[in-house]
Amino acid sequence: MVTSKTTNTAIRSLPKSIWRMGIACMGITLMTYILAFPVRYDQLLTNPTLTPLVATIQIGIDYLLIASLTVISFVLAFRRQNDFITLLMALTLITAPPNITGMSYLSVTLHPLLNFPVGIITMAITPITFVLLISLPDGHLYSRKLLWVIPILFFYDFWRYLLLMAFPPPNSLTLRPIATIPNFIIIGFGVLVMIHRYRTHATPLQRQQFKWLFLGLTIEISLLAFNQLVRVGILLMGVDTAIMYLITSFTGTIGGILLCVSLVLAISRYGLWDIDLTINRSVVAGFVTISLILLFGVIFWLTQTLLRSILGSQQSEISVAISALVVGGAFNPVRQRTRTFVDRRLYGFRFDLNQLAQHKAKADVLISGALTGKTLGGYELMEVVGRGNMGEVYKGIANNKLVAVKIMQSYSSQDDNTLRQRFEREGKIVLAHPNIVQTLKAGEENGVFYIVMEYVEGVTLKELLIEREHLPLRDIQGYLRDLAGAIDYAHAQGYVHRDIKPSNIMLRRSGTNHPRQIMLMDFGIAKFLGDSTSLTGSAAVGTIDYMAPEQIKDSTTVDYRADIYALGVVLYETLTGVLPFKGNLAQVLFAHVNQPAPDIRQIRPDMSLEVSIALQRALQKDPADRFQSATDFVEALTSG
């Protein structure tokens, strides 16, 4: 491989004169399309199968593509004026829309002065497209050996332009296969170069850009295949060819627009980290659509056959109605099963996106505070002071001693047996550390499972962040060391918390018996590293905003480093007031798995480099790259 920084810099450095020349070419192209409007319309009317109405609709489809690509091209050109690869993309988008008959021979019927500039632009289209393919996504040529193809491409386009000039439409239609087959070869070679670069040379950021490119190509190829199937199906059904013409033309136009949009997203680096979710949903939607179409066809054929044998006629309306009802009833089951298969089998998640909304649900309490005034475990239950995934937490009292009593309630989306086992396991966790809320006792009374815990009068970190938005590092340094000590102590005892978040961290109020201190609580989904059984399984337990990547993929591989990751998210939110990964639940999930954590200094420029580096390390995707203890993390965080 030969790489030249000087060549790449020269390519990407764009003088204003070249930029203006590119804009001029785009302007000439646009003017050609505008002047060619009546010529294109007359060409459509020469087709005997197209009525004036169909010709009007078709030209509307053609110019919808032109209008869309024109807007995209000029926005790109003006927003990134010093980027050579962007100008090439803009010029290519506007000069080579796939559905228009072609400006090179449209210009022949217009003013002769257009022939020369349009010819020059036309001859540059194929080389420019090839340069784009081999230099995407960043405009760098990773091998200069590929440049020897460009002179051949110029010669090919020059020959094609002369051919179209000598044999204008409709005479050129018979020569079109000869003129277009090399295009497929060139594009295919460029795609192979892209795939090779993706697999061997691309950085993580470039891989995300390539995913957008591959998605656009996949959609375009899929729509082309769909067009061919539609043509065959409509011909077999004997439908008017004008309908076929419009359907295939419209889908081809949509495919072209989506392909260009994906290219723009890749080059502009906009929404790069949403591509995995986009692909995920596209796969689900595509599989569901194909499955339902096949189901509709099978039901339609069966009902048609049955009705024909009974009534002696086809009764298409009844068959369509029955097929539509079956497909409507099958939609949700098919979608849910497809979602589960894609998320768990293709993406390796231990739960699917259908469960994301459910995992945030609180326990299903029929009557809040129904146990107030009753006695449980020797403690009189007072008011409800909290509510979580397993049930409600009451304030309890006995012998002037205040405690917190957690009550297990039914949970609408969880198996009660699994929930009870998890609840019982939490009751057995006894961690004697001053910064961990103590479990005093646990048991069952009259069919009610309960855990009696130390009562902490104070405010959770979540409530404090709602009140103050964010906290200065200097104000929480002492608390962070105590919290890290508590986490490391739990790890030393073999427990991984797995749900460290601001609502599970409490600051005890100052008092005569207790100084103000930070407390870690709620080991409800804690994992004991020596336990061979798992109560998590495929359930979406925990809080996705703070969940480590390995916790999303496989609960059996989770160890203490998942808590380090969660602590990193908590501290990022504490210091900035916002989470490092934002969006809907699905976006956050994919961000935890793929997206690097943002630099905290983008939001808080006053933060030191040491803080930024410490947070970046704590939020690494690979557990081996993180800190190996919470104390090491906090010391690195506060060293500056």
Disulfide bonds with the S-S distance in Angstrom:
none
